[in-house]
Amino acid sequence: MQHHKPQGFSVAELLISLAIIVLLATFAIFQLGSSQQTDELQTAARQLAADLRSMQSRALAGQNLKACTDGSDLRVCEYSEASCTPGTCTEEIPYSFGINITQNSTNYSTFADLNPVPGGDNALTNSKEVILTRDLLQVSNNVIISTIQSASSSGLNPPQVKADISFTRQNGVAHIIDSTVPPEPSLILITLKHIETNATIQVEVNRVTSRISIL
Protein backbone atom coordinates (compact mmCIF):
# COMPACT_ATOMS: atom_id res chain seq x y z
CA MET A 1 0.00 0.00 0.00
CA GLN A 2 1.33 3.41 -0.97
CA HIS A 3 1.34 6.25 1.54
CA HIS A 4 0.63 9.69 0.10
CA LYS A 5 2.20 12.80 1.67
CA PRO A 6 -0.51 15.17 2.96
CA GLN A 7 -1.11 18.16 0.72
CA GLY A 8 -0.37 21.74 1.91
CA PHE A 9 2.30 23.34 4.06
CA SER A 10 3.52 22.20 7.41
CA VAL A 11 3.60 24.61 10.35
CA ALA A 12 7.40 24.87 10.03
CA GLU A 13 7.16 25.74 6.34
CA LEU A 14 4.52 28.39 7.04
CA LEU A 15 6.68 29.96 9.76
CA ILE A 16 9.70 30.05 7.47
CA SER A 17 7.66 31.64 4.66
CA LEU A 18 6.23 34.21 7.07
CA ALA A 19 9.72 35.07 8.35
CA ILE A 20 10.97 35.59 4.79
CA ILE A 21 8.01 37.86 3.98
CA VAL A 22 8.63 39.94 7.14
CA LEU A 23 12.33 40.28 6.32
CA LEU A 24 11.59 41.36 2.74
CA ALA A 25 8.98 43.88 3.92
CA THR A 26 11.36 45.29 6.55
CA PHE A 27 14.12 45.64 3.96
CA ALA A 28 11.75 47.36 1.51
CA ILE A 29 10.55 49.81 4.18
CA PHE A 30 14.14 50.58 5.21
CA GLN A 31 15.16 51.17 1.60
CA LEU A 32 12.15 53.41 1.01
CA GLY A 33 12.91 55.48 4.12
CA SER A 34 16.59 55.78 3.24
CA SER A 35 15.71 56.89 -0.30
CA GLN A 36 13.28 59.49 1.03
CA GLN A 37 15.88 60.91 3.42
CA THR A 38 18.45 61.13 0.62
CA ASP A 39 15.89 62.91 -1.56
CA GLU A 40 15.14 65.38 1.25
CA LEU A 41 18.81 66.25 1.65
CA GLN A 42 19.32 66.70 -2.09
CA THR A 43 16.12 68.76 -2.38
CA ALA A 44 17.29 71.14 0.35
CA ALA A 45 20.70 71.57 -1.31
CA ARG A 46 19.15 72.20 -4.72
CA GLN A 47 16.78 74.81 -3.27
CA LEU A 48 19.56 76.67 -1.44
CA ALA A 49 21.77 76.65 -4.54
CA ALA A 50 18.83 77.80 -6.69
CA ASP A 51 18.09 80.72 -4.36
CA LEU A 52 21.75 81.74 -4.37
CA ARG A 53 21.69 81.71 -8.18
CA SER A 54 18.42 83.67 -8.13
CA MET A 55 20.00 86.41 -6.00
CA GLN A 56 22.99 86.39 -8.35
CA SER A 57 20.70 86.73 -11.37
CA ARG A 58 18.76 89.61 -9.80
CA ALA A 59 22.01 91.41 -9.12
CA LEU A 60 23.34 90.86 -12.65
CA ALA A 61 20.03 92.06 -14.12
CA GLY A 62 20.32 95.27 -12.11
CA GLN A 63 16.85 94.75 -10.67
CA ASN A 64 15.22 97.19 -8.29
CA LEU A 65 12.81 96.07 -5.60
CA LYS A 66 9.91 97.49 -3.64
CA ALA A 67 10.72 99.18 -0.33
CA CYS A 68 9.31 101.87 1.92
CA THR A 69 10.68 104.32 4.45
CA ASP A 70 10.66 102.97 8.01
CA GLY A 71 12.16 105.52 10.38
CA SER A 72 15.65 106.29 9.14
CA ASP A 73 15.87 103.01 7.18
CA LEU A 74 14.24 101.38 4.19
CA ARG A 75 12.08 98.27 4.65
CA VAL A 76 11.60 95.67 1.92
CA CYS A 77 7.91 95.30 0.98
CA GLU A 78 8.33 92.97 -1.99
CA TYR A 79 5.62 90.54 -0.86
CA SER A 80 3.60 92.56 1.64
CA GLU A 81 2.78 96.23 2.01
CA ALA A 82 1.18 95.76 5.44
CA SER A 83 4.40 96.59 7.30
CA CYS A 84 4.64 99.89 5.42
CA THR A 85 1.31 101.34 6.53
CA PRO A 86 0.77 104.27 6.24
CA GLY A 87 3.81 104.49 3.95
CA THR A 88 3.92 103.48 0.30
CA CYS A 89 6.03 100.84 -1.44
CA THR A 90 8.18 102.35 -4.17
CA GLU A 91 10.95 101.11 -6.43
CA GLU A 92 14.34 101.31 -4.69
CA ILE A 93 17.87 100.48 -5.82
CA PRO A 94 19.67 97.96 -3.58
CA TYR A 95 23.45 97.74 -3.43
CA SER A 96 23.37 93.95 -3.57
CA PHE A 97 21.18 90.85 -3.27
CA GLY A 98 22.12 87.95 -1.05
CA ILE A 99 21.39 85.17 1.42
CA ASN A 100 21.91 85.09 5.17
CA ILE A 101 22.57 81.71 6.82
CA THR A 102 22.85 80.62 10.46
CA GLN A 103 24.34 77.42 11.87
CA ASN A 104 21.86 74.78 13.12
CA SER A 105 18.97 76.60 11.45
CA THR A 106 16.32 74.91 9.30
CA ASN A 107 15.83 78.06 7.21
CA TYR A 108 17.65 81.02 5.67
CA SER A 109 16.78 84.52 4.49
CA THR A 110 17.14 86.21 1.13
CA PHE A 111 17.84 89.92 1.46
CA ALA A 112 18.53 93.17 -0.35
CA ASP A 113 21.26 95.47 0.97
CA LEU A 114 19.45 98.79 1.35
CA ASN A 115 21.76 100.38 3.92
CA PRO A 116 22.23 104.12 3.51
CA VAL A 117 26.00 103.55 3.48
CA PRO A 118 28.06 104.43 0.40
CA GLY A 119 28.65 101.18 -1.45
CA GLY A 120 26.58 99.19 1.05
CA ASP A 121 28.00 96.53 3.36
CA ASN A 122 26.83 93.51 1.33
CA ALA A 123 25.32 91.94 4.45
CA LEU A 124 21.98 91.59 6.20
CA THR A 125 21.93 94.42 8.74
CA ASN A 126 18.45 93.88 10.20
CA SER A 127 15.09 92.28 9.45
CA LYS A 128 14.02 95.30 7.38
CA GLU A 129 16.28 94.07 4.57
CA VAL A 130 14.77 90.56 4.45
CA ILE A 131 12.99 89.72 1.19
CA LEU A 132 11.85 86.24 2.19
CA THR A 133 12.64 83.60 4.82
CA ARG A 134 12.71 80.10 3.34
CA ASP A 135 12.63 76.66 5.00
CA LEU A 136 15.21 74.21 3.71
CA LEU A 137 12.35 71.71 3.43
CA GLN A 138 8.73 72.67 2.98
CA VAL A 139 7.30 69.57 4.69
CA SER A 140 9.60 68.93 7.67
CA ASN A 141 12.56 70.19 9.70
CA ASN A 142 14.71 67.15 8.95
CA VAL A 143 17.55 69.11 7.32
CA ILE A 144 19.66 71.74 9.08
CA ILE A 145 22.60 73.97 8.22
CA SER A 146 25.16 72.06 10.28
CA THR A 147 28.42 73.81 9.38
CA ILE A 148 29.42 77.11 7.79
CA GLN A 149 33.10 77.29 6.92
CA SER A 150 35.00 79.68 4.69
CA ALA A 151 38.40 79.18 3.11
CA SER A 152 41.24 81.51 2.18
CA SER A 153 44.53 81.01 0.38
CA SER A 154 46.00 79.62 3.61
CA GLY A 155 43.31 76.94 3.95
CA LEU A 156 40.05 76.41 5.82
CA ASN A 157 39.08 78.99 8.42
CA PRO A 158 37.42 78.15 11.76
CA PRO A 159 33.69 77.34 11.41
CA GLN A 160 31.40 80.32 11.86
CA VAL A 161 27.93 80.75 13.32
CA LYS A 162 26.56 83.11 10.65
CA ALA A 163 27.48 84.28 7.18
CA ASP A 164 26.22 86.47 4.37
CA ILE A 165 26.72 85.64 0.69
CA SER A 166 25.78 88.48 -1.62
CA PHE A 167 26.17 89.71 -5.19
CA THR A 168 26.71 93.34 -6.16
CA ARG A 169 24.03 94.91 -8.32
CA GLN A 170 24.81 95.01 -12.07
CA ASN A 171 28.30 93.47 -12.01
CA GLY A 172 27.31 90.43 -9.92
CA VAL A 173 30.57 90.39 -7.96
CA ALA A 174 30.29 87.85 -5.14
CA HIS A 175 30.91 88.76 -1.50
CA ILE A 176 31.35 86.41 1.45
CA ILE A 177 31.00 88.22 4.75
CA ASP A 178 32.83 86.40 7.55
CA SER A 179 33.61 88.84 10.35
CA THR A 180 36.38 86.57 11.64
CA VAL A 181 38.28 86.59 8.35
CA PRO A 182 39.27 89.99 7.00
CA PRO A 183 39.62 90.46 4.10
CA GLU A 184 36.90 88.37 2.46
CA PRO A 185 37.59 84.62 2.12
CA SER A 186 37.85 83.08 -1.33
CA LEU A 187 35.03 80.55 -0.90
CA ILE A 188 32.49 79.25 1.57
CA LEU A 189 31.22 75.73 2.24
CA ILE A 190 27.69 75.31 3.59
CA THR A 191 27.12 71.81 4.97
CA LEU A 192 23.55 70.56 5.22
CA LYS A 193 22.79 67.55 7.45
CA HIS A 194 19.82 65.22 7.68
CA ILE A 195 19.07 64.86 11.39
CA GLU A 196 17.73 61.30 11.07
CA THR A 197 20.69 59.81 9.19
CA ASN A 198 23.48 62.35 9.82
CA ALA A 199 24.15 62.23 6.08
CA THR A 200 25.54 65.49 4.69
CA ILE A 201 25.77 67.43 1.45
CA GLN A 202 27.63 70.67 0.72
CA VAL A 203 26.86 73.82 -1.24
CA GLU A 204 29.95 75.79 -2.24
CA VAL A 205 30.15 79.43 -3.32
CA ASN A 206 33.42 80.55 -4.90
CA ARG A 207 33.87 84.29 -4.49
CA VAL A 208 36.61 84.51 -7.12
CA THR A 209 34.68 82.78 -9.92
CA SER A 210 31.15 83.47 -8.53
CA ARG A 211 30.41 79.80 -9.14
CA ILE A 212 27.76 78.04 -7.03
CA SER A 213 28.11 74.25 -6.78
CA ILE A 214 26.56 71.27 -5.00
CA LEU A 215 29.30 68.88 -3.86
Secondary structure, DSSP 8 states (H G I E B T S, - for coil): ------SS--HHHHHHHHHHHHHHHHHHHHHHHHHHHHHHHHHHHHHHHHHHHHHHHHHHTT--EEEEEETTEEEE-SS-SGGGTTS--EEE--SEEEEEEETT-SEEEEEEE--SSTT--SS--SGGGEEEEEES-SS-S-EEEEEEEEEETTEE---BSEEEEEEETTT--EEEE-TTSSS--SEEEEEEEETTT--EEEEEEETTT--EEE-
